């Protein structure tokens, strides 16, 4: 088992920065749950992630009663999504699974052990006000009367021809 890697399943996203606006790109997850917090803590301690006096100490942020942990991305971070989702569906409340790696660095900013996301699977998109509006519009409509959108059809899955609106 590679202890330089951490894999977390079904993590809830708190914040996403896909564009580098001076602070790098990152995904911040909810680390309030004991299992998640313990896994991150063990990974940071075992790999001595960080530099100087912060090495081996996880940097959890407490905000509005939730513990948060930020994973940095790099140019090689890969994304995939279930049911047609992509990194564009990331945001507060979306759900992901992720793998991050620890690595040694020695550059103009110093030396130490860093970490970076290597892979992210978007499992559920961020809810929007459009979801609530659509649900309200559909109201009590019988499910058989609702026509699925073309983008809701998953490639490789059988399509019920009675659902095609022509």
TIMARFI-470806 format. One record per residue: residue number from 1; x, y, z of N, C-alpha, C, CB in turn. Coordinates in steps of 0.2 Angstrom, whole numbers, plus 5000, padded with zeros to 4 digits. Glycine has a CB too. Layout:
# TIMARFI-470806
NUM, X, Y, Z, X, Y, Z, X, Y, Z, X, Y, Z
...
***
This chain:
# TIMARFI-470806
1, 5004, 4994, 5000, 5000, 5000, 5000, 5004, 5006, 5000, 4995, 5000, 5006
2, 5003, 5011, 4996, 5007, 5017, 4995, 5004, 5022, 5000, 5006, 5020, 4988
3, 5008, 5023, 5005, 5006, 5028, 5010, 5007, 5035, 5008, 5010, 5027, 5016
4, 5010, 5037, 5002, 5011, 5044, 5000, 5004, 5046, 4997, 5017, 5044, 4995
5, 5000, 5041, 4996, 4993, 5043, 4993, 4988, 5043, 4998, 4992, 5038, 4987
6, 4983, 5047, 4997, 4976, 5047, 5001, 4971, 5047, 4996, 4976, 5053, 5006
7, 4966, 5042, 4997, 4960, 5042, 4993, 4954, 5043, 4998, 4959, 5036, 4989
8, 4950, 5048, 4996, 4944, 5049, 5000, 4938, 5048, 4995, 4944, 5057, 5003
9, 4933, 5045, 4998, 4927, 5044, 4994, 4921, 5048, 4996, 4925, 5036, 4994
10, 4917, 5050, 4992, 4910, 5054, 4994, 4912, 5060, 4998, 4906, 5049, 4997
11, 4917, 5064, 4996, 4918, 5070, 5000, 4914, 5076, 4998, 4926, 5072, 4999
12, 4911, 5080, 5002, 4907, 5086, 5001, 4912, 5092, 4999, 4902, 5087, 5006
13, 4911, 5095, 4994, 4915, 5101, 4992, 4912, 5107, 4996, 4915, 5102, 4984
14, 4917, 5111, 4998, 4915, 5117, 5001, 4916, 5123, 4997, 4919, 5118, 5008
15, 4922, 5123, 4994, 4925, 5128, 4989, 4929, 5125, 4984, 4928, 5134, 4993
16, 4929, 5128, 4978, 4933, 5126, 4972, 4936, 5132, 4969, 4929, 5122, 4967
17, 4942, 5132, 4967, 4946, 5137, 4963, 4949, 5134, 4958, 4951, 5141, 4968
18, 4946, 5134, 4952, 4949, 5130, 4946, 4953, 5135, 4942, 4943, 5128, 4941
19, 4953, 5141, 4943, 4957, 5146, 4940, 4962, 5149, 4945, 4953, 5152, 4936
20, 4968, 5149, 4943, 4973, 5152, 4948, 4973, 5160, 4947, 4981, 5150, 4946
21, 4971, 5163, 4953, 4970, 5170, 4954, 4975, 5172, 4959, 4963, 5172, 4955
22, 4981, 5169, 4959, 4986, 5171, 4963, 4987, 5167, 4969, 4985, 5178, 4966
23, 4982, 5162, 4971, 4983, 5158, 4976, 4983, 5151, 4974, 4977, 5159, 4981
24, 4984, 5149, 4968, 4984, 5142, 4965, 4977, 5140, 4964, 4988, 5138, 4970
25, 4977, 5134, 4962, 4970, 5130, 4961, 4969, 5125, 4966, 4970, 5127, 4954
26, 4963, 5125, 4969, 4962, 5120, 4974, 4955, 5118, 4975, 4964, 5123, 4981
27, 4954, 5113, 4979, 4947, 5110, 4981, 4947, 5110, 4988, 4945, 5104, 4977
28, 4942, 5113, 4992, 4942, 5113, 4999, 4936, 5108, 5000, 4941, 5120, 5002
29, 4937, 5103, 5005, 4932, 5098, 5006, 4930, 5099, 5014, 4934, 5091, 5005
30, 4924, 5096, 5015, 4921, 5096, 5022, 4925, 5090, 5026, 4914, 5095, 5023
31, 4929, 5092, 5031, 4933, 5087, 5034, 4930, 5086, 5041, 4940, 5088, 5034
32, 4924, 5088, 5043, 4921, 5087, 5049, 4920, 5080, 5052, 4914, 5091, 5049
33, 4919, 5076, 5047, 4918, 5069, 5049, 4924, 5065, 5052, 4915, 5065, 5044
34, 4923, 5061, 5057, 4929, 5058, 5061, 4933, 5054, 5056, 4927, 5054, 5066
35, 4930, 5050, 5052, 4934, 5046, 5047, 4938, 5050, 5042, 4929, 5041, 5043
36, 4935, 5055, 5039, 4939, 5059, 5035, 4944, 5063, 5038, 4934, 5065, 5031
37, 4943, 5066, 5044, 4948, 5070, 5047, 4954, 5065, 5049, 4945, 5073, 5053
38, 4952, 5060, 5052, 4957, 5055, 5054, 4962, 5053, 5048, 4954, 5049, 5057
39, 4958, 5051, 5042, 4962, 5049, 5037, 4967, 5055, 5034, 4957, 5047, 5031
40, 4965, 5061, 5034, 4969, 5066, 5032, 4975, 5067, 5037, 4965, 5073, 5031
41, 4973, 5067, 5043, 4978, 5068, 5049, 4983, 5063, 5048, 4975, 5068, 5056
42, 4981, 5057, 5047, 4986, 5051, 5047, 4991, 5052, 5041, 4983, 5044, 5046
43, 4988, 5054, 5035, 4992, 5055, 5029, 4997, 5061, 5030, 4987, 5056, 5023
44, 4994, 5066, 5033, 4999, 5072, 5033, 5005, 5070, 5038, 4995, 5078, 5036
45, 5003, 5067, 5044, 5008, 5065, 5049, 5013, 5060, 5046, 5005, 5062, 5055
46, 5010, 5055, 5043, 5014, 5049, 5040, 5019, 5052, 5035, 5010, 5044, 5037
47, 5017, 5057, 5031, 5021, 5059, 5026, 5025, 5066, 5028, 5017, 5060, 5020
48, 5024, 5068, 5034, 5027, 5074, 5036, 5026, 5080, 5031, 5035, 5073, 5037
49, 5020, 5081, 5029, 5018, 5086, 5024, 5018, 5093, 5027, 5011, 5085, 5021
50, 5021, 5097, 5023, 5022, 5104, 5025, 5030, 5106, 5026, 5019, 5105, 5032
51, 5031, 5112, 5028, 5038, 5114, 5029, 5039, 5117, 5035, 5041, 5118, 5023
52, 5045, 5117, 5038, 5048, 5120, 5044, 5043, 5117, 5050, 5047, 5128, 5043
53, 5041, 5122, 5054, 5038, 5120, 5060, 5031, 5117, 5059, 5038, 5125, 5065
54, 5028, 5118, 5053, 5021, 5116, 5051, 5021, 5109, 5048, 5018, 5121, 5046
55, 5027, 5106, 5047, 5027, 5099, 5044, 5024, 5094, 5048, 5035, 5098, 5042
56, 5020, 5090, 5045, 5017, 5085, 5049, 5011, 5087, 5053, 5022, 5081, 5053
57, 5009, 5093, 5052, 5003, 5096, 5055, 4997, 5098, 5050, 5005, 5102, 5060
58, 4992, 5094, 5050, 4987, 5096, 5045, 4984, 5103, 5047, 4981, 5090, 5046
59, 4983, 5106, 5041, 4980, 5113, 5041, 4973, 5113, 5040, 4984, 5117, 5036
60, 4969, 5111, 5046, 4962, 5111, 5045, 4959, 5119, 5047, 4958, 5106, 5050
61, 4955, 5121, 5043, 4952, 5127, 5045, 4945, 5126, 5047, 4951, 5132, 5038
62, 4943, 5130, 5052, 4936, 5129, 5056, 4932, 5135, 5053, 4937, 5129, 5063
63, 4927, 5134, 5050, 4922, 5139, 5048, 4915, 5137, 5049, 4924, 5141, 5040
64, 4911, 5141, 5052, 4904, 5140, 5054, 4903, 5133, 5056, 4900, 5142, 5047
65, 4907, 5131, 5061, 4906, 5124, 5064, 4908, 5118, 5059, 4899, 5123, 5065
66, 4911, 5119, 5054, 4914, 5114, 5049, 4922, 5114, 5049, 4911, 5114, 5042
67, 4925, 5108, 5049, 4932, 5108, 5048, 4933, 5107, 5041, 4935, 5102, 5052
68, 4937, 5111, 5038, 4939, 5111, 5031, 4946, 5109, 5029, 4937, 5118, 5027
69, 4947, 5106, 5024, 4954, 5104, 5022, 4955, 5106, 5014, 4956, 5097, 5023
70, 4960, 5109, 5013, 4961, 5111, 5006, 4966, 5107, 5002, 4963, 5119, 5005
71, 4964, 5104, 4996, 4969, 5101, 4992, 4971, 5105, 4986, 4966, 5094, 4990
72, 4977, 5106, 4985, 4980, 5109, 4979, 4980, 5105, 4973, 4987, 5112, 4981
73, 4979, 5108, 4967, 4979, 5105, 4961, 4985, 5107, 4957, 4973, 5107, 4956
74, 4987, 5103, 4952, 4993, 5105, 4948, 4990, 5104, 4941, 4999, 5100, 4949
75, 4995, 5105, 4936, 4993, 5105, 4929, 4991, 5098, 4927, 4998, 5107, 4925
76, 4993, 5093, 4931, 4992, 5086, 4929, 4986, 5083, 4932, 4998, 5082, 4930
77, 4982, 5087, 4936, 4976, 5084, 4940, 4971, 5082, 4935, 4973, 5089, 4945
78, 4969, 5076, 4935, 4964, 5073, 4930, 4957, 5073, 4933, 4966, 5066, 4928
79, 4952, 5075, 4929, 4945, 5075, 4931, 4941, 5070, 4927, 4942, 5082, 4931
80, 4936, 5067, 4930, 4931, 5063, 4927, 4924, 5064, 4931, 4933, 5055, 4927
81, 4919, 5063, 4927, 4913, 5064, 4931, 4908, 5058, 4929, 4910, 5070, 4929
82, 4903, 5057, 4934, 4898, 5052, 4933, 4892, 5055, 4929, 4896, 5049, 4939
83, 4889, 5051, 4925, 4883, 5053, 4922, 4884, 5060, 4918, 4877, 5054, 4927
84, 4889, 5061, 4915, 4891, 5067, 4911, 4893, 5073, 4914, 4884, 5069, 4907
85, 4894, 5072, 4921, 4897, 5078, 4925, 4904, 5079, 4923, 4896, 5076, 4932
86, 4907, 5085, 4925, 4914, 5087, 4924, 4916, 5092, 4929, 4915, 5090, 4917
87, 4922, 5094, 4929, 4924, 5099, 4934, 4920, 5105, 4934, 4932, 5101, 4933
88, 4916, 5107, 4928, 4912, 5113, 4928, 4906, 5112, 4933, 4910, 5114, 4921
89, 4905, 5106, 4935, 4899, 5105, 4940, 4901, 5105, 4947, 4896, 5098, 4938
90, 4908, 5107, 4948, 4910, 5107, 4955, 4908, 5114, 4958, 4918, 5107, 4955
91, 4907, 5114, 4965, 4905, 5120, 4968, 4902, 5117, 4975, 4899, 5124, 4965
92, 4900, 5122, 4979, 4898, 5121, 4986, 4892, 5116, 4986, 4895, 5127, 4989
93, 4893, 5110, 4989, 4888, 5105, 4990, 4889, 5099, 4985, 4882, 5108, 4989
94, 4894, 5100, 4980, 4895, 5094, 4975, 4898, 5089, 4979, 4899, 5097, 4969
95, 4898, 5083, 4976, 4901, 5077, 4980, 4906, 5074, 4975, 4896, 5072, 4982
96, 4912, 5073, 4978, 4918, 5070, 4974, 4921, 5064, 4978, 4923, 5076, 4973
97, 4925, 5060, 4974, 4930, 5056, 4977, 4937, 5059, 4974, 4929, 5048, 4975
98, 4942, 5058, 4978, 4948, 5061, 4976, 4954, 5057, 4978, 4949, 5068, 4979
99, 4960, 5057, 4974, 4966, 5055, 4976, 4971, 5060, 4976, 4968, 5048, 4972
100, 4975, 5061, 4981, 4981, 5066, 4982, 4987, 5062, 4983, 4979, 5071, 4987
101, 4993, 5065, 4981, 4999, 5062, 4983, 5004, 5067, 4986, 5003, 5060, 4976
102, 5008, 5064, 4991, 5013, 5068, 4994, 5020, 5068, 4990, 5014, 5066, 5001
103, 5023, 5073, 4990, 5030, 5073, 4986, 5035, 5078, 4989, 5029, 5075, 4979
104, 5041, 5076, 4988, 5046, 5081, 4991, 5048, 5086, 4986, 5053, 5077, 4992
105, 5049, 5092, 4988, 5051, 5098, 4984, 5057, 5101, 4987, 5045, 5102, 4983
106, 5061, 5105, 4983, 5066, 5109, 4984, 5067, 5114, 4979, 5073, 5105, 4986
107, 5064, 5120, 4980, 5064, 5125, 4975, 5065, 5132, 4978, 5057, 5125, 4971
108, 5064, 5137, 4974, 5066, 5144, 4976, 5061, 5146, 4982, 5065, 5149, 4970
109, 5056, 5142, 4983, 5051, 5144, 4989, 5053, 5140, 4995, 5044, 5143, 4987
110, 5058, 5136, 4995, 5060, 5132, 5000, 5060, 5124, 4999, 5056, 5133, 5006
111, 5060, 5120, 5004, 5060, 5113, 5003, 5056, 5110, 5009, 5067, 5110, 5004
112, 5053, 5104, 5007, 5048, 5101, 5012, 5045, 5096, 5008, 5043, 5106, 5015
113, 5039, 5094, 5011, 5035, 5089, 5008, 5028, 5092, 5006, 5033, 5083, 5012
114, 5026, 5092, 4999, 5020, 5095, 4997, 5015, 5090, 4996, 5022, 5100, 4991
115, 5009, 5092, 4994, 5004, 5087, 4991, 5000, 5091, 4986, 4999, 5085, 4997
116, 4997, 5086, 4982, 4993, 5089, 4976, 4988, 5083, 4974, 4998, 5090, 4970
117, 4982, 5086, 4972, 4977, 5081, 4969, 4980, 5078, 4963, 4971, 5085, 4968
118, 4979, 5072, 4962, 4981, 5068, 4956, 4974, 5067, 4952, 4985, 5062, 4957
119, 4969, 5065, 4955, 4963, 5063, 4952, 4957, 5065, 4956, 4963, 5055, 4950
120, 4951, 5067, 4952, 4945, 5069, 4955, 4939, 5066, 4951, 4945, 5077, 4956
121, 4935, 5063, 4954, 4929, 5061, 4951, 4923, 5065, 4954, 4928, 5053, 4952
122, 4919, 5068, 4949, 4913, 5072, 4951, 4907, 5067, 4951, 4912, 5078, 4946
123, 4905, 5066, 4957, 4899, 5061, 4958, 4892, 5064, 4958, 4900, 5057, 4965
124, 4892, 5070, 4961, 4886, 5074, 4961, 4887, 5081, 4960, 4882, 5072, 4968
125, 4883, 5084, 4956, 4885, 5091, 4955, 4882, 5096, 4960, 4882, 5094, 4948
126, 4885, 5102, 4960, 4883, 5107, 4965, 4875, 5109, 4964, 4887, 5113, 4965
127, 4871, 5109, 4969, 4864, 5110, 4968, 4864, 5118, 4967, 4860, 5109, 4974
128, 4859, 5120, 4962, 4858, 5127, 4961, 4850, 5129, 4962, 4860, 5128, 4953
129, 4849, 5135, 4961, 4842, 5137, 4962, 4838, 5135, 4956, 4842, 5145, 4962
130, 4841, 5133, 4951, 4838, 5131, 4945, 4835, 5124, 4946, 4842, 5130, 4939
131, 4838, 5120, 4951, 4835, 5113, 4953, 4829, 5114, 4956, 4840, 5110, 4957
132, 4829, 5119, 4961, 4822, 5120, 4965, 4817, 5123, 4960, 4824, 5125, 4971
133, 4819, 5127, 4956, 4814, 5130, 4951, 4811, 5125, 4947, 4817, 5136, 4947
134, 4815, 5120, 4944, 4813, 5115, 4940, 4808, 5110, 4944, 4819, 5111, 4937
135, 4810, 5109, 4950, 4806, 5104, 4954, 4799, 5107, 4955, 4809, 5103, 4961
136, 4799, 5114, 4956, 4793, 5118, 4958, 4788, 5118, 4951, 4794, 5125, 4960
137, 4792, 5119, 4945, 4788, 5119, 4939, 4785, 5112, 4938, 4792, 5121, 4933
138, 4789, 5106, 4939, 4786, 5100, 4938, 4781, 5098, 4943, 4792, 5095, 4938
139, 4781, 5101, 4949, 4776, 5100, 4954, 4774, 5092, 4955, 4770, 5104, 4952
140, 4768, 5091, 4954, 4765, 5085, 4954, 4764, 5081, 4948, 4758, 5085, 4958
141, 4768, 5083, 4943, 4767, 5080, 4936, 4769, 5073, 4937, 4772, 5084, 4931
142, 4765, 5068, 4934, 4766, 5061, 4934, 4773, 5060, 4930, 4761, 5057, 4931
143, 4777, 5056, 4933, 4784, 5055, 4930, 4783, 5052, 4923, 4787, 5049, 4934
144, 4778, 5049, 4921, 4778, 5046, 4914, 4776, 5052, 4909, 4772, 5041, 4914
145, 4774, 5058, 4912, 4773, 5063, 4907, 4779, 5068, 4906, 4767, 5068, 4910
146, 4784, 5067, 4910, 4790, 5071, 4910, 4795, 5068, 4905, 4794, 5072, 4917
147, 4797, 5072, 4900, 4801, 5070, 4894, 4808, 5071, 4896, 4799, 5073, 4888
148, 4813, 5066, 4896, 4820, 5068, 4898, 4823, 5072, 4893, 4823, 5061, 4899
149, 4828, 5076, 4895, 4832, 5080, 4891, 4837, 5075, 4888, 4836, 5086, 4895
150, 4839, 5077, 4882, 4844, 5073, 4878, 4851, 5072, 4882, 4846, 5076, 4871
151, 4853, 5077, 4886, 4859, 5076, 4890, 4858, 5072, 4896, 4861, 5083, 4892
152, 4852, 5070, 4898, 4851, 5065, 4903, 4852, 5058, 4901, 4844, 5066, 4906
153, 4852, 5057, 4895, 4853, 5050, 4893, 4861, 5048, 4893, 4851, 5049, 4885
154, 4862, 5043, 4897, 4869, 5041, 4898, 4871, 5036, 4892, 4870, 5037, 4905
155, 4877, 5038, 4889, 4880, 5034, 4884, 4881, 5027, 4886, 4886, 5037, 4881
156, 4879, 5022, 4882, 4881, 5015, 4884, 4875, 5012, 4888, 4887, 5015, 4888
157, 4870, 5016, 4891, 4865, 5013, 4894, 4859, 5012, 4889, 4863, 5017, 4900
158, 4855, 5007, 4890, 4849, 5006, 4885, 4844, 5012, 4886, 4845, 4999, 4887
159, 4841, 5014, 4880, 4836, 5019, 4880, 4830, 5016, 4879, 4838, 5025, 4875
160, 4825, 5018, 4883, 4818, 5016, 4882, 4815, 5020, 4876, 4814, 5017, 4889
161, 4813, 5017, 4871, 4811, 5021, 4865, 4805, 5024, 4866, 4810, 5016, 4859
162, 4801, 5022, 4871, 4795, 5026, 4873, 4796, 5033, 4876, 4790, 5022, 4877
163, 4802, 5034, 4878, 4804, 5040, 4881, 4806, 5045, 4876, 4809, 5039, 4886
164, 4807, 5044, 4870, 4810, 5048, 4865, 4803, 5052, 4862, 4813, 5044, 4859
165, 4804, 5059, 4862, 4798, 5063, 4861, 4796, 5064, 4854, 4799, 5069, 4864
166, 4797, 5059, 4849, 4795, 5060, 4842, 4793, 5053, 4840, 4801, 5063, 4838
***
